[in-house]
Amino acid sequence: MSKRAWLAVLVLGACGDDEQTPEELQAQIERDCYALDVARCKQDDACSVITGRLVNGDPDCTFPPAELGCYAAEMICGEALSFASDPQGRTYTFGTTCIPAGFVRANSPPTSTASDGRCTEQRDLHEVCGELTVAACKQRTECQVTSARRVSAVDQCLEGAPVELGCRGATGVCGDASPVARDPQGQPWLFDDTCIPPTFTLPTREEMGAVDWSACK
């Protein structure tokens, strides 16, 4: 039994009629851990983090493990490979039957690996993370937020501090160039590298020649 469980038994034991059985106490701990986010889960010795792998088009092709939820450290989970979908509908694979809060159990995606063992249906991690909102991106360890600075429409100089605009993969290759890209409303933004949100567009060759983007440095 965890430290928190023993302390709870001692406290409740002094309360007479309010005492919980060990089974009731464990059930309460499981509910409490299940409701925690990953950061708070790590701070509670009665809880453990649930990790899973995002399925990359094929059940045999997955991204690196990501911390996705929380469960009670002493909770019994079935030792079986399982699949579940997050609120955005993306499928993850888990090493046990315990899945995070907000996930829905799912069937295994169809296998489509080639005879040489390589995955034939691949999705780039930048593409997958790019579908997330900034808030959802911050909850995924395999993704990171993309920020940029607004470019003035008057003198092409930078305005204000960096703004969180989208999501990208935490791993992967991004070019070292600092491109200017336009959002769907036409507002230009200066990025630190070539990984820009999927809804943004790079300026045309004519626009690049007409504006001195170096003034934004």
N, C-alpha and C positions, 0 to 999 in steps of 0.2 A: 504494500500500500504506500502511496506517495506521502511526502511530508505534509502536504496540505490535507490529505484525507485523514491522517492520524490526528492532526490538530483539530480538525472538524469533529472527529469522534469524541475527543476529550472535552471540547466545549459543549457539544450537544449532550454528552453524558451527564453534565451537571445541570441540565435543564429538565430532567424528569420526563414528562410526557412528550416533550418535543424531540426526543432522541430518534435519530434515523438509523435504520439498519445499514450494515456495510453495503448491501446491494443498492439501497436507495441512495446512499451517499455517492457510490460510484456512478450511478446513473446521472446524478446531479453534476458531477465533475465532467462527465462526457458531454452533457448539454452545454456547460459553461465553456469548455474548450472549443467545442464545435462552433460557437458564436464568435470566437476571437479571430482577429486578422493575424497575419504572419508575424508582424512586429511584436504584438502583445503576446502571441503564443510563445515566442522565444523567451519571454520574461517569466513564464509560469512553469515551475518545475513539474507540475502535474500534467502538462500538455506536451505534445510533440507536433512538429510541422509535417504536413502532408506534401510530398513532392510527386510530380508527374511529368511526363514528357509529351509535348505537343506533337501530334501525329502529322507527318509531312507528306500527305497524299497517300501513303501506304502504311499499314500497321507495322511493317518491319523497318520503316524509315521514320526516325523521330529526331526532334531537336534535343539539346542537352536538358537535363532535369531542371525544373523550375519549382520554386516554393509557392504553393497554391492555396493552402488552407491549414486547418488545425484540428487535432483530435486528442483525446485523452491518452496519456502515455501508457496506461495499463489497459486500454481498450483492446479487445481481441478482434483482430481483422483476419479474414480468410486469406490464406496464402495462394492466391490465384490472380493471374493477370486480368485486369478489368479495364473497361473503357468508359469514359463519361464525357459529356459535353459541357463547356462553360456557358455562361449566360449569352455569349456572342455566337454560340453554335459551333465552336471549334472543338474537335475531339482530342482528348488527352488519354494516354495510357498510364495505368497505375500498377505497381507491383503487388498490391493487395486489394481487398474488396472495400477498403475505407476510401471514400471520396470526399472532396471538400464541400462545404456548404454552398448552395447555389448551383451545384453541378447536377446534371441529370444523367443517369446511367444510359449507356449507348451500346449498340452492337459493334463488333469489330469491323472497321472499314474493309472493303474487299482488297485482297492481296493482288498486287500488280507488279511484283519484282521480276526483273529479267532473269534469264537462265544463268547469267554470270553472277547473280547475287546483287547487282546494283539496282538502286531504286529508279524506276522509269517515270514515276509521277512525283515531281519535286516542286515545292513552293519555296521561294526564297524567304528567309526569315524577315527581311526588311518588308516584303510584301505582306506577310501575315501580320506583323506588328503594325504596319501602316493602316490596317483596317480599324484599329482601336482608337477610342477617344483618349485624350491626354489623361483623364482620371483613371480609365481602365489600364492604360499603359503603365502607370505608376504601381499597379498591383501585380505586374508580371516581371519576374526577374530575368526573363529571356529578352525583354524589350527595354528601351530607354526613350525618354522624351526628346524630341527634336525642337531646338529653339533657334530663333533668328532675330535680327534687329530690323525695325522698320526703316525703309529708305524714303526720304522726303520727296514728294512729287515736285517740289519747287526747285531745290538746289542739289538733289541727289546725295545729300548728307544723311548721316544716321540720326534717328530720333529715338531717344529713350533707351531703357534697358532691354536686354533680350526678352522675348516673349515666347512662351511655350505654345507651339503650333501643331505638333503632330507626334507621331510615334515611329520608331524604327527598331531594328534588331540590335540587341546589345553586343552581338558579335557579327562579324562580316566586314567586308572591305568597303570603305568610303574614300573617295579621292580627296587629296589634300587641298584642292582648289577651293576658293570661297565664292561660290556663284551667287548671283542675284536671281531670284525666282519670284514669279507673280502668283498671288493667291487667286481664288476664283472670282474675286471682285476687282482684280487688276492691280492691287496694291503690291509694289515690289518689296522684297525682304532680302536681307543679306544673311547667308548661311555660312557656317564655319567649314563645311565640307560638302561633298557632292550628294549626300543622302538627304533628299528633300521630300516633303510629304507628297503622296501620289496625286493629290488634287492641284498641286502647284505646277506651273509651267515655266520653262526657261525662256528668256527673251529671244526674239529672232535675231538673225545676223544684222538686219537693218537697224533694229533697236540697239544692239550692242555697239554699232558704229556711230549712232547718233548721240549716245549718252556716255559721259566720262565716268564709268563706274569706279574708277580709281579714287574718285573723291569720297567714296564711302569707306575707305580703309581706315 
